[in-house]
Amino acid sequence: MADEKELFIDEIMGMFIARFGDSVQGCWVYSDDLCPGCQVNDIGDFYIKGERQISINAYMYRNRGILIAYLLCGHCAMQVIANSSGKNLPIHETIEKTLGKAYERYLRSMNA
């Protein structure tokens, strides 16, 4: 099962890398249990019209050239999905700050 999950993550990351192109210097997967949008709810699946969904996203952390993949909780995912205008919402800024801090924390742990 773990191998299937890793292959799925690799496939998704490949699609995100293709989108961001040469600006990607590396990749990282945000693996905290709490949603980076609300920092309250656990990351997980949710339902739209009775269909099970999962919100897989990527953020380009330009400070380091790192493409960060992440999941959202259902509540935050629905906020993003409902935004048909495509404009950044306050939740986007929260997600970006949370992911940046988490990645920097990860780097510090690697140097410890």
C-alpha beads as a LAMMPS data file, in Angstrom:
LAMMPS data file: protein, C-alpha beads

112 atoms
111 bonds

1 atom types
1 bond types

-500.0 500.0 xlo xhi
-500.0 500.0 ylo yhi
-500.0 500.0 zlo zhi

Masses

1 110.0

Atoms # bond

1 1 1 0.000 0.000 0.000
2 1 1 2.813 2.419 0.858
3 1 1 4.356 1.825 -2.580
4 1 1 1.058 2.759 -4.272
5 1 1 0.858 5.955 -2.222
6 1 1 4.443 6.878 -3.104
7 1 1 3.806 6.250 -6.811
8 1 1 0.666 8.392 -6.659
9 1 1 2.543 11.225 -4.942
10 1 1 5.359 10.959 -7.503
11 1 1 2.841 11.135 -10.351
12 1 1 1.080 14.173 -8.876
13 1 1 4.393 15.922 -8.187
14 1 1 5.424 15.260 -11.782
15 1 1 2.318 17.076 -12.998
16 1 1 2.989 20.026 -10.691
17 1 1 6.653 20.183 -11.727
18 1 1 5.629 20.266 -15.379
19 1 1 3.376 23.218 -14.611
20 1 1 6.049 25.240 -12.779
21 1 1 8.912 24.244 -15.084
22 1 1 12.531 25.256 -14.632
23 1 1 11.836 27.377 -11.567
24 1 1 11.546 24.165 -9.494
25 1 1 14.815 23.456 -7.702
26 1 1 13.350 20.683 -5.569
27 1 1 10.178 19.223 -4.114
28 1 1 8.822 18.613 -0.653
29 1 1 5.560 17.190 0.677
30 1 1 3.917 18.901 3.659
31 1 1 3.088 16.005 5.958
32 1 1 1.734 17.612 9.120
33 1 1 -1.608 16.238 10.252
34 1 1 -3.279 19.635 10.563
35 1 1 -4.534 21.485 7.527
36 1 1 -2.223 24.347 6.462
37 1 1 -5.293 26.498 5.761
38 1 1 -6.995 26.475 9.149
39 1 1 -4.414 24.693 11.323
40 1 1 -7.334 23.191 13.239
41 1 1 -8.813 20.355 11.198
42 1 1 -7.066 17.166 10.217
43 1 1 -6.174 16.801 6.574
44 1 1 -8.450 14.341 4.876
45 1 1 -11.100 13.543 2.393
46 1 1 -14.473 15.218 2.014
47 1 1 -17.584 14.780 -0.093
48 1 1 -19.082 16.803 -2.928
49 1 1 -22.460 15.581 -4.177
50 1 1 -21.863 12.249 -2.470
51 1 1 -18.507 11.709 -4.166
52 1 1 -15.383 11.284 -2.075
53 1 1 -12.779 13.975 -2.831
54 1 1 -9.271 14.893 -1.752
55 1 1 -7.695 18.296 -2.264
56 1 1 -4.130 17.904 -3.547
57 1 1 -2.366 21.194 -4.172
58 1 1 1.076 22.659 -4.712
59 1 1 2.694 25.929 -3.753
60 1 1 5.914 27.261 -5.201
61 1 1 7.999 28.473 -2.251
62 1 1 10.026 30.948 -4.249
63 1 1 12.399 31.850 -1.388
64 1 1 13.991 28.436 -1.895
65 1 1 12.720 27.346 -5.320
66 1 1 10.900 24.452 -3.661
67 1 1 7.601 23.086 -4.894
68 1 1 5.582 22.092 -1.828
69 1 1 2.719 19.622 -2.255
70 1 1 -0.001 19.671 0.387
71 1 1 -3.487 18.501 1.243
72 1 1 -6.333 20.491 2.759
73 1 1 -9.176 19.601 5.079
74 1 1 -12.652 19.516 3.583
75 1 1 -13.652 22.878 5.048
76 1 1 -10.678 24.740 3.562
77 1 1 -10.883 22.848 0.286
78 1 1 -14.508 23.924 -0.109
79 1 1 -13.502 27.575 0.435
80 1 1 -10.943 27.333 -2.344
81 1 1 -13.281 25.428 -4.667
82 1 1 -16.082 27.963 -4.108
83 1 1 -13.759 30.757 -5.254
84 1 1 -14.749 30.826 -8.906
85 1 1 -13.103 34.216 -9.428
86 1 1 -9.635 32.686 -9.191
87 1 1 -8.460 35.575 -7.011
88 1 1 -6.360 34.902 -3.961
89 1 1 -8.357 34.545 -0.782
90 1 1 -7.096 35.230 2.747
91 1 1 -6.776 31.463 3.150
92 1 1 -4.154 31.406 0.386
93 1 1 -1.899 33.737 2.374
94 1 1 -2.372 31.584 5.470
95 1 1 -1.492 28.442 3.523
96 1 1 1.619 30.049 2.036
97 1 1 2.861 31.252 5.438
98 1 1 2.165 27.896 7.063
99 1 1 3.951 25.969 4.324
100 1 1 6.944 28.312 4.326
101 1 1 7.338 28.013 8.100
102 1 1 6.943 24.227 7.958
103 1 1 9.582 23.931 5.242
104 1 1 12.038 26.146 7.123
105 1 1 11.398 24.059 10.271
106 1 1 12.106 20.932 8.227
107 1 1 15.411 22.410 6.978
108 1 1 16.452 23.301 10.525
109 1 1 15.700 19.742 11.662
110 1 1 17.961 18.399 8.896
111 1 1 20.838 20.561 10.127
112 1 1 20.424 19.608 13.788

Bonds

1 1 1 2
2 1 2 3
3 1 3 4
4 1 4 5
5 1 5 6
6 1 6 7
7 1 7 8
8 1 8 9
9 1 9 10
10 1 10 11
11 1 11 12
12 1 12 13
13 1 13 14
14 1 14 15
15 1 15 16
16 1 16 17
17 1 17 18
18 1 18 19
19 1 19 20
20 1 20 21
21 1 21 22
22 1 22 23
23 1 23 24
24 1 24 25
25 1 25 26
26 1 26 27
27 1 27 28
28 1 28 29
29 1 29 30
30 1 30 31
31 1 31 32
32 1 32 33
33 1 33 34
34 1 34 35
35 1 35 36
36 1 36 37
37 1 37 38
38 1 38 39
39 1 39 40
40 1 40 41
41 1 41 42
42 1 42 43
43 1 43 44
44 1 44 45
45 1 45 46
46 1 46 47
47 1 47 48
48 1 48 49
49 1 49 50
50 1 50 51
51 1 51 52
52 1 52 53
53 1 53 54
54 1 54 55
55 1 55 56
56 1 56 57
57 1 57 58
58 1 58 59
59 1 59 60
60 1 60 61
61 1 61 62
62 1 62 63
63 1 63 64
64 1 64 65
65 1 65 66
66 1 66 67
67 1 67 68
68 1 68 69
69 1 69 70
70 1 70 71
71 1 71 72
72 1 72 73
73 1 73 74
74 1 74 75
75 1 75 76
76 1 76 77
77 1 77 78
78 1 78 79
79 1 79 80
80 1 80 81
81 1 81 82
82 1 82 83
83 1 83 84
84 1 84 85
85 1 85 86
86 1 86 87
87 1 87 88
88 1 88 89
89 1 89 90
90 1 90 91
91 1 91 92
92 1 92 93
93 1 93 94
94 1 94 95
95 1 95 96
96 1 96 97
97 1 97 98
98 1 98 99
99 1 99 100
100 1 100 101
101 1 101 102
102 1 102 103
103 1 103 104
104 1 104 105
105 1 105 106
106 1 106 107
107 1 107 108
108 1 108 109
109 1 109 110
110 1 110 111
111 1 111 112
